[in-house]
């Protein structure tokens, strides 16, 4: 069994497959990292835009505390 594996390992076709496999894992890693960066950027953008526009929950507008006070005194 082991002898056959060694022969297959030395086979040119199999080496090409491993190269493709390495390329695939590299692409998956790049896509994974890109997706994570995209997620962080989008969450950060939503969070920052919410602060810049002023919170207020669903209503929006005003200062971040304004919406909270509306919620308290409703």
Chimera marker file (.cmm) of the C-alpha trace (Angstrom):
<marker_set name="trace">
<marker id="1" x="0.000" y="0.000" z="0.000" r="1" g="1" b="0" radius="0.5"/>
<marker id="2" x="2.677" y="2.462" z="1.026" r="1" g="1" b="0" radius="0.5"/>
<marker id="3" x="4.710" y="1.800" z="-2.114" r="1" g="1" b="0" radius="0.5"/>
<marker id="4" x="1.725" y="2.725" z="-4.290" r="1" g="1" b="0" radius="0.5"/>
<marker id="5" x="1.267" y="5.950" z="-2.340" r="1" g="1" b="0" radius="0.5"/>
<marker id="6" x="4.888" y="6.908" z="-2.921" r="1" g="1" b="0" radius="0.5"/>
<marker id="7" x="4.503" y="6.242" z="-6.647" r="1" g="1" b="0" radius="0.5"/>
<marker id="8" x="1.317" y="8.333" z="-6.770" r="1" g="1" b="0" radius="0.5"/>
<marker id="9" x="3.024" y="11.100" z="-4.851" r="1" g="1" b="0" radius="0.5"/>
<marker id="10" x="5.776" y="11.238" z="-7.451" r="1" g="1" b="0" radius="0.5"/>
<marker id="11" x="3.188" y="11.349" z="-10.228" r="1" g="1" b="0" radius="0.5"/>
<marker id="12" x="3.185" y="14.621" z="-12.175" r="1" g="1" b="0" radius="0.5"/>
<marker id="13" x="-0.639" y="14.775" z="-12.375" r="1" g="1" b="0" radius="0.5"/>
<marker id="14" x="-1.021" y="14.528" z="-8.612" r="1" g="1" b="0" radius="0.5"/>
<marker id="15" x="1.538" y="17.306" z="-8.044" r="1" g="1" b="0" radius="0.5"/>
<marker id="16" x="-0.523" y="19.575" z="-10.294" r="1" g="1" b="0" radius="0.5"/>
<marker id="17" x="-3.573" y="18.758" z="-8.189" r="1" g="1" b="0" radius="0.5"/>
<marker id="18" x="-1.777" y="19.703" z="-4.987" r="1" g="1" b="0" radius="0.5"/>
<marker id="19" x="-0.736" y="23.008" z="-6.573" r="1" g="1" b="0" radius="0.5"/>
<marker id="20" x="-4.375" y="23.632" z="-7.465" r="1" g="1" b="0" radius="0.5"/>
<marker id="21" x="-5.313" y="22.707" z="-3.913" r="1" g="1" b="0" radius="0.5"/>
<marker id="22" x="-2.823" y="25.217" z="-2.534" r="1" g="1" b="0" radius="0.5"/>
<marker id="23" x="-4.180" y="27.867" z="-4.897" r="1" g="1" b="0" radius="0.5"/>
<marker id="24" x="-7.709" y="27.022" z="-3.734" r="1" g="1" b="0" radius="0.5"/>
<marker id="25" x="-6.838" y="27.354" z="-0.046" r="1" g="1" b="0" radius="0.5"/>
<marker id="26" x="-5.062" y="30.663" z="-0.741" r="1" g="1" b="0" radius="0.5"/>
<marker id="27" x="-8.135" y="31.962" z="-2.601" r="1" g="1" b="0" radius="0.5"/>
<marker id="28" x="-10.427" y="30.806" z="0.202" r="1" g="1" b="0" radius="0.5"/>
<marker id="29" x="-8.216" y="32.549" z="2.766" r="1" g="1" b="0" radius="0.5"/>
<marker id="30" x="-8.149" y="35.777" z="0.726" r="1" g="1" b="0" radius="0.5"/>
<marker id="31" x="-11.931" y="35.658" z="0.279" r="1" g="1" b="0" radius="0.5"/>
<marker id="32" x="-12.412" y="34.939" z="3.984" r="1" g="1" b="0" radius="0.5"/>
<marker id="33" x="-10.197" y="37.845" z="5.024" r="1" g="1" b="0" radius="0.5"/>
<marker id="34" x="-11.846" y="40.159" z="2.487" r="1" g="1" b="0" radius="0.5"/>
<marker id="35" x="-15.284" y="39.144" z="3.777" r="1" g="1" b="0" radius="0.5"/>
<marker id="36" x="-14.236" y="39.808" z="7.377" r="1" g="1" b="0" radius="0.5"/>
<marker id="37" x="-12.821" y="43.226" z="6.460" r="1" g="1" b="0" radius="0.5"/>
<marker id="38" x="-16.021" y="44.034" z="4.539" r="1" g="1" b="0" radius="0.5"/>
<marker id="39" x="-18.138" y="42.995" z="7.530" r="1" g="1" b="0" radius="0.5"/>
<marker id="40" x="-16.092" y="45.107" z="9.964" r="1" g="1" b="0" radius="0.5"/>
<marker id="41" x="-16.140" y="48.131" z="7.625" r="1" g="1" b="0" radius="0.5"/>
<marker id="42" x="-19.905" y="47.880" z="7.101" r="1" g="1" b="0" radius="0.5"/>
<marker id="43" x="-20.627" y="47.501" z="10.820" r="1" g="1" b="0" radius="0.5"/>
<marker id="44" x="-18.259" y="50.378" z="11.567" r="1" g="1" b="0" radius="0.5"/>
<marker id="45" x="-19.915" y="52.533" z="8.910" r="1" g="1" b="0" radius="0.5"/>
<marker id="46" x="-23.400" y="51.868" z="10.312" r="1" g="1" b="0" radius="0.5"/>
<marker id="47" x="-22.197" y="52.550" z="13.865" r="1" g="1" b="0" radius="0.5"/>
<marker id="48" x="-20.341" y="55.770" z="12.953" r="1" g="1" b="0" radius="0.5"/>
<marker id="49" x="-23.130" y="57.092" z="10.732" r="1" g="1" b="0" radius="0.5"/>
<marker id="50" x="-25.576" y="56.447" z="13.567" r="1" g="1" b="0" radius="0.5"/>
<marker id="51" x="-23.389" y="58.502" z="15.943" r="1" g="1" b="0" radius="0.5"/>
<marker id="52" x="-22.840" y="61.270" z="13.369" r="1" g="1" b="0" radius="0.5"/>
<marker id="53" x="-26.549" y="61.603" z="12.586" r="1" g="1" b="0" radius="0.5"/>
<marker id="54" x="-27.399" y="61.277" z="16.254" r="1" g="1" b="0" radius="0.5"/>
<marker id="55" x="-29.020" y="58.184" z="17.652" r="1" g="1" b="0" radius="0.5"/>
<marker id="56" x="-32.636" y="58.303" z="18.667" r="1" g="1" b="0" radius="0.5"/>
<marker id="57" x="-33.215" y="54.689" z="17.725" r="1" g="1" b="0" radius="0.5"/>
<marker id="58" x="-35.783" y="54.291" z="14.949" r="1" g="1" b="0" radius="0.5"/>
<marker id="59" x="-36.667" y="58.011" z="14.810" r="1" g="1" b="0" radius="0.5"/>
<marker id="60" x="-33.109" y="59.206" z="14.184" r="1" g="1" b="0" radius="0.5"/>
<marker id="61" x="-31.996" y="62.821" z="14.119" r="1" g="1" b="0" radius="0.5"/>
<marker id="62" x="-31.107" y="65.024" z="17.061" r="1" g="1" b="0" radius="0.5"/>
<marker id="63" x="-28.474" y="64.202" z="19.628" r="1" g="1" b="0" radius="0.5"/>
<marker id="64" x="-27.919" y="60.611" z="20.746" r="1" g="1" b="0" radius="0.5"/>
<marker id="65" x="-29.414" y="61.483" z="24.137" r="1" g="1" b="0" radius="0.5"/>
<marker id="66" x="-32.527" y="63.073" z="22.624" r="1" g="1" b="0" radius="0.5"/>
<marker id="67" x="-33.963" y="59.783" z="21.435" r="1" g="1" b="0" radius="0.5"/>
<marker id="68" x="-33.130" y="58.183" z="24.758" r="1" g="1" b="0" radius="0.5"/>
<marker id="69" x="-34.980" y="60.936" z="26.635" r="1" g="1" b="0" radius="0.5"/>
<marker id="70" x="-37.994" y="60.548" z="24.330" r="1" g="1" b="0" radius="0.5"/>
<marker id="71" x="-37.934" y="56.880" z="25.229" r="1" g="1" b="0" radius="0.5"/>
<marker id="72" x="-37.776" y="57.667" z="28.959" r="1" g="1" b="0" radius="0.5"/>
<marker id="73" x="-40.606" y="60.209" z="29.033" r="1" g="1" b="0" radius="0.5"/>
<marker id="74" x="-42.989" y="58.480" z="26.631" r="1" g="1" b="0" radius="0.5"/>
<link id1="1" id2="2" r="1" g="1" b="0" radius="0.2"/>
<link id1="2" id2="3" r="1" g="1" b="0" radius="0.2"/>
<link id1="3" id2="4" r="1" g="1" b="0" radius="0.2"/>
<link id1="4" id2="5" r="1" g="1" b="0" radius="0.2"/>
<link id1="5" id2="6" r="1" g="1" b="0" radius="0.2"/>
<link id1="6" id2="7" r="1" g="1" b="0" radius="0.2"/>
<link id1="7" id2="8" r="1" g="1" b="0" radius="0.2"/>
<link id1="8" id2="9" r="1" g="1" b="0" radius="0.2"/>
<link id1="9" id2="10" r="1" g="1" b="0" radius="0.2"/>
<link id1="10" id2="11" r="1" g="1" b="0" radius="0.2"/>
<link id1="11" id2="12" r="1" g="1" b="0" radius="0.2"/>
<link id1="12" id2="13" r="1" g="1" b="0" radius="0.2"/>
<link id1="13" id2="14" r="1" g="1" b="0" radius="0.2"/>
<link id1="14" id2="15" r="1" g="1" b="0" radius="0.2"/>
<link id1="15" id2="16" r="1" g="1" b="0" radius="0.2"/>
<link id1="16" id2="17" r="1" g="1" b="0" radius="0.2"/>
<link id1="17" id2="18" r="1" g="1" b="0" radius="0.2"/>
<link id1="18" id2="19" r="1" g="1" b="0" radius="0.2"/>
<link id1="19" id2="20" r="1" g="1" b="0" radius="0.2"/>
<link id1="20" id2="21" r="1" g="1" b="0" radius="0.2"/>
<link id1="21" id2="22" r="1" g="1" b="0" radius="0.2"/>
<link id1="22" id2="23" r="1" g="1" b="0" radius="0.2"/>
<link id1="23" id2="24" r="1" g="1" b="0" radius="0.2"/>
<link id1="24" id2="25" r="1" g="1" b="0" radius="0.2"/>
<link id1="25" id2="26" r="1" g="1" b="0" radius="0.2"/>
<link id1="26" id2="27" r="1" g="1" b="0" radius="0.2"/>
<link id1="27" id2="28" r="1" g="1" b="0" radius="0.2"/>
<link id1="28" id2="29" r="1" g="1" b="0" radius="0.2"/>
<link id1="29" id2="30" r="1" g="1" b="0" radius="0.2"/>
<link id1="30" id2="31" r="1" g="1" b="0" radius="0.2"/>
<link id1="31" id2="32" r="1" g="1" b="0" radius="0.2"/>
<link id1="32" id2="33" r="1" g="1" b="0" radius="0.2"/>
<link id1="33" id2="34" r="1" g="1" b="0" radius="0.2"/>
<link id1="34" id2="35" r="1" g="1" b="0" radius="0.2"/>
<link id1="35" id2="36" r="1" g="1" b="0" radius="0.2"/>
<link id1="36" id2="37" r="1" g="1" b="0" radius="0.2"/>
<link id1="37" id2="38" r="1" g="1" b="0" radius="0.2"/>
<link id1="38" id2="39" r="1" g="1" b="0" radius="0.2"/>
<link id1="39" id2="40" r="1" g="1" b="0" radius="0.2"/>
<link id1="40" id2="41" r="1" g="1" b="0" radius="0.2"/>
<link id1="41" id2="42" r="1" g="1" b="0" radius="0.2"/>
<link id1="42" id2="43" r="1" g="1" b="0" radius="0.2"/>
<link id1="43" id2="44" r="1" g="1" b="0" radius="0.2"/>
<link id1="44" id2="45" r="1" g="1" b="0" radius="0.2"/>
<link id1="45" id2="46" r="1" g="1" b="0" radius="0.2"/>
<link id1="46" id2="47" r="1" g="1" b="0" radius="0.2"/>
<link id1="47" id2="48" r="1" g="1" b="0" radius="0.2"/>
<link id1="48" id2="49" r="1" g="1" b="0" radius="0.2"/>
<link id1="49" id2="50" r="1" g="1" b="0" radius="0.2"/>
<link id1="50" id2="51" r="1" g="1" b="0" radius="0.2"/>
<link id1="51" id2="52" r="1" g="1" b="0" radius="0.2"/>
<link id1="52" id2="53" r="1" g="1" b="0" radius="0.2"/>
<link id1="53" id2="54" r="1" g="1" b="0" radius="0.2"/>
<link id1="54" id2="55" r="1" g="1" b="0" radius="0.2"/>
<link id1="55" id2="56" r="1" g="1" b="0" radius="0.2"/>
<link id1="56" id2="57" r="1" g="1" b="0" radius="0.2"/>
<link id1="57" id2="58" r="1" g="1" b="0" radius="0.2"/>
<link id1="58" id2="59" r="1" g="1" b="0" radius="0.2"/>
<link id1="59" id2="60" r="1" g="1" b="0" radius="0.2"/>
<link id1="60" id2="61" r="1" g="1" b="0" radius="0.2"/>
<link id1="61" id2="62" r="1" g="1" b="0" radius="0.2"/>
<link id1="62" id2="63" r="1" g="1" b="0" radius="0.2"/>
<link id1="63" id2="64" r="1" g="1" b="0" radius="0.2"/>
<link id1="64" id2="65" r="1" g="1" b="0" radius="0.2"/>
<link id1="65" id2="66" r="1" g="1" b="0" radius="0.2"/>
<link id1="66" id2="67" r="1" g="1" b="0" radius="0.2"/>
<link id1="67" id2="68" r="1" g="1" b="0" radius="0.2"/>
<link id1="68" id2="69" r="1" g="1" b="0" radius="0.2"/>
<link id1="69" id2="70" r="1" g="1" b="0" radius="0.2"/>
<link id1="70" id2="71" r="1" g="1" b="0" radius="0.2"/>
<link id1="71" id2="72" r="1" g="1" b="0" radius="0.2"/>
<link id1="72" id2="73" r="1" g="1" b="0" radius="0.2"/>
<link id1="73" id2="74" r="1" g="1" b="0" radius="0.2"/>
</marker_set>
